[in-house]
Amino acid sequence: MTTRDHRDALSIQGQKTTRATAEGSTAWIWFLVGTFARAYLVFLLSLAAIALLPSLFGWHGSVIQSGSMEPHISAGDVVLLSDLSPDMPAPMGGVVEFRARSGSGGAPERVMLHRIVASNPDGTFVTAGDANADVDSTPLTREQITGRARLLVPYVGLPGYWLGSGNLPALALWSVLTLAALTTVVVSVPSRSRRTTDRSEHPNSSISEEPAEGSQPNDDASAPAAAGVSRRGLLSALPLLALPAAATAAFAARPVEAFFTGRTANPGNSWQAALSFGSRMYYNYRAAIARDAPWAYYPLDEAPTIYVAQDLSGNNRDAAYSYFGVTNSVPGALVNETNLAITLNGTPAATFAPPGPIPGPQTFTVELWFRTGSGLGGELASFGNTRSGTSSRYDRNLYMGSDGKLNFGVYAGATRVITSPLSYNDSAWHHVAATLGPAGMALYVDGRLIGSNSNRAAEAFIGYWRIGGDNLAGWPNRPVNTYFTGSIDEISIYPAALSQARISAHYQAALASTTGNYAVEVIADSPGYFYHLEEGQPGIMADSSGNGRDSSYPVGGVTYNVAGPLVKMNNRAARFDGSSGSLITGTRHDNPQTFTLEAWFNTTTTRGGQIIGFANNTSIANASRHDRTVYMLNSGQLAFGVRPGSRRTIFTQTRYNDGGWHHLAATLSPAGIVLYVDGELAARDTRYTSADPYNGYWQTGAGQLANWPSRPASNYFAGTIDEVAIYTRALTLAQVRAHYSAR
């Protein structure tokens, strides 16, 4: 080889090395860009698949068009729904699709999604959006409700939302970005035909491929191949857009306004789902509090050596308390969450105050959980002009009297006080919330409105929120001790007067924590009546079904506040004396022909008695028609009977007067009469599908049993009963087992 040939070879080798290095760098850039493009398209593909695949099971999807559920649910998310036929019950507490009736002027109906929060005596339903302060103005008929929300998928409906709302710039930008990602995927896949080597470029060359002296090996030998348009790249990219395009087309035609509580998320590349299937709200209590933006929120979960109440509102309002009067790290109200509380000893040292001073708010909500068995009373929360010690100005007082009744008062020229009809010093956890705002004052206990008035103002002065006690001189129902003795947990203060719907939502969100999952399971199956029997004294028997069918406790014959069956909580029940005690619903019911009766019972009686039944009179002695009865024989066996002309009864083989807690559920439907005990089928007869057609009242603990087969010695049941629920449909065995297992 001549010297000139050698120089030419070195020149060619240098050019190749430079070109290879440049091509290697370009290949890495294309590789990274292509990877991000694929990840974006795969993300679209995943969301679209989640949104479309449930259609194989009969679900349909709709794009949310409003921001009424911000910040949790956004416009452009897709909600998946199952059809809800007219013969299916409306899910109380569940999210439903419905057709809002048009107003005047011939406006078309709107498709909406909101939560059912209550039902009315006339059979209509009350709905509300979680972000709204008030319930919807127009109740729904059952015929308007067409679907039940099952799952929410974020983002995938945004193109349809942009198209429907006329936001063409956003739609155009998304289209350009998606097309750019598709193009990047196509051109970044190496072509199989791109095999050209330097030797093929010089087929007649005899130049050695060894590197020239002093040159470096090709550092980009391991770099990805340079990008190029290929058929393989095009075919691999097309499926990445097929499902998103289909999802956009499918959902663009189904706009709805509303929200849903379940949604998928992908934080940290780890798929998670926080779902609400129907009305089973697996909903963290603290998430419910955060949803309403508290001014301060104290879970009181501090370790034993930490005497600072940490504020989890995000507003950095930590509050120190004294270790002389406060015991912390005691078991809290939310027993199934990681939850602690504090116990106050009823002295001035057992108080604390959030930072201040602040102007006394004219609009607020103060909310907390408490537990006490003391007869001394005490102040739970108040607003005073000093941070500690005894205030000379004090107002916005939430306190317990020595009789255990709760009082909420403000001073507006004179004291304005709301007092609860019941006492709550029963050693059980209770939830209380007090509000003041433009609509007036209100007091809520355990999720229910106890009392309200139209007063809209409190005394104006600069001061501090106080927890645990302060001055109550001159206030009605002043307790023996103004400093509270008992446990307090989950304190939250808001700069707004929360609505009844939101306070009820907080309490319902805690049910899975305070009662295990039992109440959640019952409410999920839409009972017409649901009585916890937790009140502990004569007075109002609160209906927790959401239907507002409160009844009255009798003065005699029933012992209240006895231990109940739910092992996951400090559950209370009612004991019947077997001679005069009974509970009768105050609402007359129209000829129920399909129903489920459910209750827990515990007895050792050998005289039997009715546990639950139906009669045409609130007086047991004066009832001339009695039917739909579950009663115990003298032997301890259970009987369930209806009377479609003559008495038709089924019996269990097992005896249940053994002193243990047992769960019963009795159903009547076109499938016959069925009796379940402790989550298992105990008796059934498919021949009996109807009952005596009359209107009447449900009775618990006693009933007229004259002429019923194997009539027991007593009409009155001697034993303890709890968690009474009545449904307007027949529960399935699976549902009954779910209730029993949630104990």
Secondary structure by P-SEA (a helix, b strand, c coil): ccaaaaaaaaaaaaaaaaaaaaaaaaaaaaaaaaaaaaaaaaaaaaaaaaaccccccbbbbbbbccccccccccccbbbbbccccccccccccbbbbbbccccccccccccccccccccccccbbbbbbcccccccccccccccccbbbcccccccaaaaaaaaacaaaaaaaaaaaaaaaaaaaaaaccccccccccccccccccccccccccccccccccccccccccaaaaaaacccaaaaaaaaaaaccbbbbbcccccccccccbbbbbccccccccccaaaaaaaacccbbbccccccccccccccccccbbbbbbcccccccccccccccccccccccccccccccccccccccccbbbbbcccccccbbbbcccccccccccccccccccccccccbbbbbbbcccbbbbbbcccccccbbbbbbbbbccccbbbbcccccccccccccccccccccccccccccccccccccccccccccbbbbbcccccaaaaaaaaaaaccccccaaaaaaaaacccbbbcccccccccccccccccbbbbbbccccccccccccccccccccccccccccccccccccccccbbbbbccccccccccccccccccccccccccccbbbbbccccbbbbbbbccccccccccccccccbbbbbbbbbccccbbbbccccccccccccccccccccccccccccccccccccccccccccccbbbbbcccccaaaaaaaaaac
